[in-house]
Amino acid sequence: MLQNFISSGCPKEALAEDNTFAVMRLDGPCSLSDAVSDVTQSIRVQLLGEDSLLGAHEVWQVENERVESGVTDDCIWRRSNSLQIAGYSDELASDGNIEEAAYKAYQSLLEFIRQSPHPELVRFWNYVPNINHGAGDSENYKRFCTGRLQAFSECDFHDLQFPAASAVGHYGKGLTVTALTASAPADHHANPRQVDAFKYPRQYGPSSPSFARATTVDLTESRMCFISGTASILGHSSVHRGDLKLQLYTTNDNILYLLKETGFEREQIRTLRVYLRNRSDVRECERIVSQLYPNTKAIYLHADICRSDLLVEIECFCVAD
């Protein structure tokens, strides 16, 4: 079984434990050197709420499985018998070419994953510097999507193979991508309230986003569901612009539909990761989320959302024993 939690301890001490699968550092520099020291992901986003007083890293652990680690070319990885997490971090070139950086990151990760013992795509986390900068097709997020899709296509991964994913902005200079994969087959799911991201119309950029709304995978001891970064989108349009409360309620409705589509219950959500565009919204967001998910641990992070008119995005990790 996989579990995650926020810890205030030393990341290297957490990694030294036999059952630690990954440590994701928050507020840290986005650099390969941290990853080489066995920290899978280091991202410059800020913890908000009560967790900001505890520490700045998230620990993922597995039960009853041995974990090994290594570096293959530009990919830093850790794996158990059933799961693998691989990270790629890179400073941008002087021209800030995010499209090229995304292509390089995904090409490296996908080639590594295809040759690994855990080739099934489950979940990607993407942290893009200045994600909303640029106008029209030159926006960093749209350029990121183009580079990502090119790599997926060249590595022969197509629409129905795209896994759950999130892409948010961070405040470092580099691009960080982390991929969770499995040895068991994974299933990818749509939300009937939303257009599949890979079918978005041209207004959202020259290349549609390459992800599924949720991905499930069955392991020996449990079934897991990863719900992608979910926001206040109906069809393909953002709704309730400027209204945090209504955006949260619409996001919650989308999550509930995905739970139904994947066969999970609200009570099986183990953790939520809540990304907020504005730090000042954290108290109101905590109040509403605690009412919607009273028995679920939520982690609040300050990060830009992929669309400039969205105030909040939520991703979910669910487990059915």
C-alpha positions as semicolon CSV with decimal commas, in nm:
position;residue;x (nm);y (nm);z (nm)
1;M;0,000;0,000;0,000
2;L;0,113;0,357;-0,074
3;Q;0,063;0,643;0,172
4;N;0,175;1,005;0,193
5;F;0,207;1,269;0,465
6;I;0,379;1,599;0,547
7;S;0,684;1,568;0,773
8;S;0,897;1,820;0,960
9;G;1,189;1,580;0,989
10;C;1,505;1,566;0,783
11;P;1,442;1,455;0,421
12;K;1,761;1,247;0,411
13;E;1,662;1,068;0,731
14;A;1,320;0,992;0,581
15;L;1,486;0,852;0,269
16;A;1,704;0,628;0,483
17;E;1,398;0,439;0,608
18;D;1,347;0,110;0,429
19;N;0,985;0,178;0,335
20;T;1,026;0,534;0,204
21;F;0,926;0,545;-0,159
22;A;0,987;0,915;-0,228
23;V;1,037;1,252;-0,066
24;M;0,896;1,558;-0,243
25;R;1,059;1,875;-0,113
26;L;0,851;2,192;-0,104
27;D;0,997;2,542;-0,096
28;G;1,327;2,397;-0,216
29;P;1,535;2,492;-0,519
30;C;1,448;2,318;-0,844
31;S;1,778;2,146;-0,919
32;L;1,916;1,813;-1,028
33;S;2,172;1,809;-0,748
34;D;1,902;1,761;-0,484
35;A;1,748;1,480;-0,687
36;V;2,081;1,301;-0,725
37;S;2,101;1,285;-0,346
38;D;1,785;1,071;-0,368
39;V;1,527;1,345;-0,328
40;T;1,293;1,268;-0,615
41;Q;1,133;1,609;-0,655
42;S;1,229;1,957;-0,542
43;I;0,983;2,233;-0,628
44;R;0,959;2,598;-0,536
45;V;0,600;2,617;-0,419
46;Q;0,500;2,734;-0,073
47;L;0,316;2,537;0,192
48;L;0,019;2,725;0,334
49;G;-0,199;2,677;0,641
50;E;-0,096;2,479;0,948
51;D;0,153;2,263;0,755
52;S;0,366;2,570;0,687
53;L;0,457;2,557;1,057
54;L;0,559;2,191;1,049
55;G;0,808;2,158;0,769
56;A;0,842;2,153;0,396
57;H;0,848;1,806;0,253
58;E;0,602;1,534;0,165
59;V;0,690;1,171;0,234
60;W;0,553;0,876;0,036
61;Q;0,596;0,529;0,184
62;V;0,512;0,173;0,079
63;E;0,434;-0,124;0,298
64;N;0,595;-0,468;0,276
65;E;0,809;-0,383;-0,028
66;R;1,179;-0,321;-0,068
67;V;1,272;0,015;-0,222
68;E;1,577;0,069;-0,441
69;S;1,704;0,385;-0,609
70;G;1,932;0,497;-0,887
71;V;2,009;0,742;-1,166
72;T;1,972;0,648;-1,533
73;D;2,094;0,914;-1,775
74;D;1,902;1,228;-1,667
75;C;1,632;1,043;-1,473
76;I;1,643;0,994;-1,098
77;W;1,430;0,705;-0,980
78;R;1,313;0,500;-0,685
79;R;1,112;0,181;-0,717
80;S;0,944;-0,090;-0,515
81;N;0,815;-0,423;-0,644
82;S;0,497;-0,265;-0,781
83;L;0,560;0,109;-0,823
84;Q;0,826;0,342;-0,957
85;I;0,874;0,717;-0,932
86;A;1,111;0,895;-1,168
87;G;1,209;1,260;-1,161
88;Y;1,361;1,499;-1,411
89;S;1,467;1,855;-1,328
90;D;1,641;2,099;-1,557
91;E;1,733;2,464;-1,552
92;L;1,596;2,644;-1,856
93;A;1,832;2,761;-2,127
94;S;1,912;3,132;-2,147
95;D;1,632;3,180;-2,402
96;G;1,379;3,027;-2,161
97;N;1,254;2,780;-2,420
98;I;0,991;2,594;-2,216
99;E;0,871;2,396;-2,519
100;E;1,215;2,249;-2,575
101;A;1,260;2,183;-2,204
102;A;0,926;2,000;-2,182
103;Y;1,009;1,790;-2,487
104;K;1,348;1,696;-2,343
105;A;1,204;1,612;-2,002
106;Y;0,926;1,391;-2,139
107;Q;1,142;1,224;-2,399
108;S;1,397;1,131;-2,130
109;L;1,134;1,010;-1,884
110;L;0,926;0,814;-2,137
111;E;1,229;0,639;-2,286
112;F;1,342;0,542;-1,937
113;I;0,993;0,426;-1,837
114;R;0,948;0,211;-2,150
115;Q;1,264;0,018;-2,068
116;S;1,195;-0,013;-1,696
117;P;1,012;-0,298;-1,516
118;H;0,729;-0,052;-1,439
119;P;0,611;0,071;-1,782
120;E;0,247;0,157;-1,701
121;L;0,187;0,535;-1,681
122;V;-0,011;0,628;-1,368
123;R;0,050;0,989;-1,265
124;F;0,260;1,290;-1,370
125;W;0,333;1,606;-1,169
126;N;0,455;1,904;-1,372
127;Y;0,594;2,222;-1,217
128;V;0,639;2,493;-1,478
129;P;0,818;2,823;-1,408
130;N;0,605;3,131;-1,470
131;I;0,331;2,915;-1,615
132;N;0,102;3,203;-1,718
133;H;0,370;3,427;-1,869
134;G;0,341;3,510;-2,238
135;A;0,048;3,608;-2,458
136;G;-0,158;3,383;-2,683
137;D;0,028;3,078;-2,815
138;S;0,346;3,209;-2,650
139;E;0,213;3,146;-2,298
140;N;0,447;2,914;-2,109
141;Y;0,175;2,658;-2,036
142;K;0,077;2,631;-2,403
143;R;0,439;2,594;-2,506
144;F;0,484;2,329;-2,236
145;C;0,185;2,137;-2,375
146;T;0,336;2,144;-2,724
147;G;0,667;2,002;-2,607
148;R;0,498;1,737;-2,394
149;L;0,269;1,621;-2,675
150;Q;0,559;1,599;-2,921
151;A;0,746;1,369;-2,684
152;F;0,438;1,153;-2,620
153;S;0,380;1,117;-2,996
154;E;0,741;1,032;-3,078
155;C;0,745;0,769;-2,801
156;D;0,421;0,615;-2,938
157;F;0,195;0,713;-2,648
158;H;-0,147;0,827;-2,768
159;D;-0,463;0,987;-2,628
160;L;-0,609;0,692;-2,440
161;Q;-0,272;0,614;-2,282
162;F;-0,229;0,956;-2,124
163;P;-0,229;0,929;-1,742
164;A;-0,359;1,155;-1,468
165;A;-0,153;1,471;-1,431
166;S;-0,126;1,819;-1,286
167;A;0,061;2,122;-1,420
168;V;0,100;2,427;-1,200
169;G;0,341;2,717;-1,181
170;H;0,628;2,742;-0,937
171;Y;0,870;3,019;-0,852
172;G;1,202;2,865;-0,946
173;K;1,382;2,885;-1,281
174;G;1,366;2,523;-1,388
175;L;1,114;2,270;-1,509
176;T;1,046;1,972;-1,283
177;V;0,854;1,664;-1,396
178;T;0,786;1,357;-1,183
179;A;0,629;1,037;-1,315
180;L;0,465;0,760;-1,114
181;T;0,443;0,428;-1,299
182;A;0,344;0,072;-1,215
183;S;0,411;-0,286;-1,319
184;A;0,036;-0,362;-1,319
185;P;-0,197;-0,229;-1,594
186;A;-0,345;0,115;-1,533
187;D;-0,686;0,242;-1,646
188;H;-0,748;0,603;-1,746
189;H;-1,084;0,773;-1,691
190;A;-1,284;1,066;-1,826
191;N;-1,528;1,303;-1,656
192;P;-1,866;1,326;-1,837
193;R;-1,899;1,690;-1,724
194;Q;-1,581;1,789;-1,903
195;V;-1,434;1,762;-2,251
196;D;-1,131;1,534;-2,251
197;A;-0,828;1,760;-2,216
198;F;-0,669;1,609;-2,526
199;K;-0,979;1,714;-2,726
200;Y;-0,978;2,081;-2,626
201;P;-1,052;2,324;-2,910
202;R;-0,780;2,536;-3,072
203;Q;-0,847;2,838;-2,848
204;Y;-0,647;2,668;-2,572
205;G;-0,331;2,647;-2,778
206;P;-0,174;2,468;-3,075
207;S;-0,143;2,143;-2,875
208;S;-0,408;2,014;-2,636
209;P;-0,304;1,913;-2,282
210;S;-0,199;1,547;-2,267
211;F;-0,361;1,394;-1,959
212;A;-0,659;1,190;-1,835
213;R;-0,895;1,315;-1,566
214;A;-0,807;1,020;-1,340
215;T;-0,607;0,697;-1,341
216;T;-0,664;0,379;-1,141
217;V;-0,431;0,088;-1,078
218;D;-0,488;-0,241;-0,894
219;L;-0,210;-0,364;-0,669
220;T;-0,196;-0,684;-0,467
221;E;-0,316;-0,526;-0,141
222;S;-0,513;-0,226;-0,263
223;R;-0,668;-0,035;-0,551
224;M;-0,551;0,322;-0,600
225;C;-0,697;0,620;-0,782
226;F;-0,514;0,939;-0,875
227;I;-0,743;1,225;-0,968
228;S;-0,574;1,487;-1,182
229;G;-0,554;1,852;-1,095
230;T;-0,924;1,941;-1,102
231;A;-1,066;2,290;-1,128
232;S;-1,379;2,493;-1,202
233;I;-1,418;2,380;-1,563
234;L;-1,740;2,263;-1,730
235;G;-1,716;2,131;-2,083
236;H;-1,394;2,307;-2,173
237;S;-1,475;2,649;-2,024
238;S;-1,366;2,804;-1,695
239;V;-1,665;2,906;-1,484
240;H;-1,720;3,135;-1,182
241;R;-1,427;3,362;-1,255
242;G;-1,312;3,556;-0,951
243;D;-1,533;3,361;-0,706
244;L;-1,329;3,122;-0,489
245;K;-1,632;2,969;-0,318
246;L;-1,817;2,879;-0,638
247;Q;-1,496;2,756;-0,802
248;L;-1,443;2,523;-0,506
249;Y;-1,798;2,389;-0,527
250;T;-1,767;2,323;-0,901
251;T;-1,429;2,158;-0,846
252;N;-1,586;1,940;-0,577
253;D;-1,866;1,837;-0,814
254;N;-1,608;1,736;-1,074
255;I;-1,421;1,529;-0,816
256;L;-1,743;1,355;-0,710
257;Y;-1,818;1,264;-1,072
258;L;-1,469;1,120;-1,110
259;L;-1,510;0,916;-0,793
260;K;-1,829;0,771;-0,940
261;E;-1,660;0,698;-1,274
262;T;-1,371;0,518;-1,105
263;G;-1,576;0,329;-0,845
264;F;-1,438;0,509;-0,540
265;E;-1,613;0,674;-0,244
266;R;-1,546;1,016;-0,093
267;E;-1,428;0,844;0,227
268;Q;-1,154;0,667;0,031
269;I;-0,974;0,992;-0,053
270;R;-0,657;0,973;0,157
271;T;-0,512;1,314;0,077
272;L;-0,592;1,627;-0,121
273;R;-0,334;1,862;-0,265
274;V;-0,491;2,207;-0,295
275;Y;-0,313;2,466;-0,509
276;L;-0,413;2,829;-0,450
277;R;-0,326;3,120;-0,676
278;N;-0,363;3,375;-0,394
279;R;-0,212;3,323;-0,048
280;S;-0,489;3,537;0,101
281;D;-0,750;3,275;0,006
282;V;-0,609;3,000;0,228
283;R;-0,833;3,053;0,533
284;E;-1,154;3,062;0,330
285;C;-1,037;2,763;0,127
286;E;-0,951;2,563;0,440
287;R;-1,295;2,636;0,583
288;I;-1,481;2,516;0,272
289;V;-1,260;2,214;0,204
290;S;-1,287;2,098;0,566
291;Q;-1,666;2,106;0,530
292;L;-1,660;1,914;0,201
293;Y;-1,397;1,660;0,317
294;P;-1,410;1,654;0,698
295;N;-1,208;1,332;0,735
296;T;-0,946;1,391;0,466
297;K;-0,600;1,541;0,508
298;A;-0,552;1,841;0,277
299;I;-0,216;1,996;0,186
300;Y;-0,234;2,362;0,078
301;L;0,021;2,507;-0,162
302;H;0,069;2,851;-0,315
303;A;0,110;2,805;-0,692
304;D;-0,017;2,956;-1,014
305;I;-0,284;2,752;-1,193
306;C;-0,251;2,664;-1,562
307;R;-0,535;2,902;-1,658
308;S;-0,506;3,259;-1,537
309;D;-0,881;3,278;-1,459
310;L;-0,869;2,987;-1,213
311;L;-0,808;3,048;-0,843
312;V;-0,780;2,691;-0,716
313;E;-0,697;2,340;-0,831
314;I;-0,728;2,017;-0,632
315;E;-0,575;1,675;-0,690
316;C;-0,671;1,359;-0,499
317;F;-0,501;1,037;-0,392
318;C;-0,751;0,759;-0,313
319;V;-0,706;0,407;-0,178
320;A;-0,952;0,117;-0,157
321;D;-0,815;-0,157;0,072
